[in-house]
Amino acid sequence: MNLEAIHADYSANKEKYTDLLKKNNIPNDITTPKSLTELKVPKEEGNVTVYRAKARLREIGMCLPPGYRIHNNSVYLDIGCGDGLLTKEIAYGLRCYETHGVDLDNFSGAPIKCVLKNFKLVSQEAFQLPYKDGTFDLITVFQVLHHAKSPATVIREAVRVLKKGGILILREHDGIKEVHRLIDFEHLLYEKFDLNKYIGNYLPAKEWDQLIGLKPLGGTPVKGPTRYYTKAYIK
């Protein structure tokens, strides 16, 4: 991540950053590239995981055709599950029969403590999911692909382990060039990571579609300054 480039973009296009700064009560007077690393959003009170899970479940519902339901004997995989708390809530909301989670073994540099019984670490360098072809009925990839060293490899593995007729749900940025620095800026606010190891592969929505190569079922509108959206595909 190039702090100088982010600061230069911020200085030249402050109006582009206004909504994100206002939302998080951050003054619009960032003076130096170094000061970017000191920006932190205050920790939210209450059960944030439950709130986020409800939001994800609403988005999933918007992506599926009217009357379509994910069956309650589904075997579910969340790629990039982190501590698994959000995954567990989503699985409960969808009534999934069995839930699995994977995450990268060196993304943040700190060990991942995951609540999921079926949790595995996967190498960023040689990304390969430890499952047989066609294992899962449902796979979610929430805000993960842009952090992958090879998004195409992650997608290829996800499609491989998805059953015929299975659903893949993506949450990503419509990463047009104009918002690349703004997405970096948002990550500085919300996430803790090693700046030297940070990966930001931002692609436009059309290119994500091309990489996935599955039939789209539906999706949410693009929202917010960083142009995030959710979309479902069927194999």
C-alpha positions, 0 to 999 in steps of 0.5 A: 500500500502506497501511503504517499499515493493515497494522501496525494489522491486525498489532497487532490480530491477531498470531496471524494472522501467526504462521505466516508470521513463524515460517516466515521466522524473523522475530521477532513484535515489529514495533513501527512501520509504518515497520519493516515496510519493513525486513523482508526474508527472507534470500536462499535458497541453492541452485537456488531456480528449479529447486525452484520450477519442480518445485513449479509442475509438480506443481501443474499436474499436480494441476490436470489430469484423470487421464491428461491431458497437455499435448502437447509441440508446445505454444506456451506463453505466461507472463504475468508472466514476470519474468526468464524463468528460472522460465518456461524451467524450466517449459517444459522440464518440459512439453516445450513446443515454443515459449515466449513471455513478457510482463511489465509495462513499469513494475511494479518501476521497474527494467528487466527482464533476461529470458532468454527469446528471445521476450520482450515488455514490455506497458503496464500502462496499456493492456494488450494482448498483441501476438499474434493471436487463438488463438495459444497452446496453454498460458498461465500466469498465476502470482501476477500478476493481483492486481498488474494495474491491470485484472485483467479486461483481462489475463484478456480478452487472455489468453483472446483469444490462447488457442486453442480447446481451449487451457489457461489455468493460474492461480495466485492468492490466494483473496483473501477480505477477512480476508487482504488485509493479510496478503497485503500483508505477505507482499509486503513480505517477498519482493518489491522494489517502489515502494510508491507504485506498488504494486497489490493487487487481491485477489479471492476464488476465485469472482470469479476464476472469474467473470472468467475465464469458462472451464470449470474442469478442476481445481485444488489446495487453498487453502494457507497463511495467504495462501490461494494455489491453482492452477487450470486452465481450458480454452477 
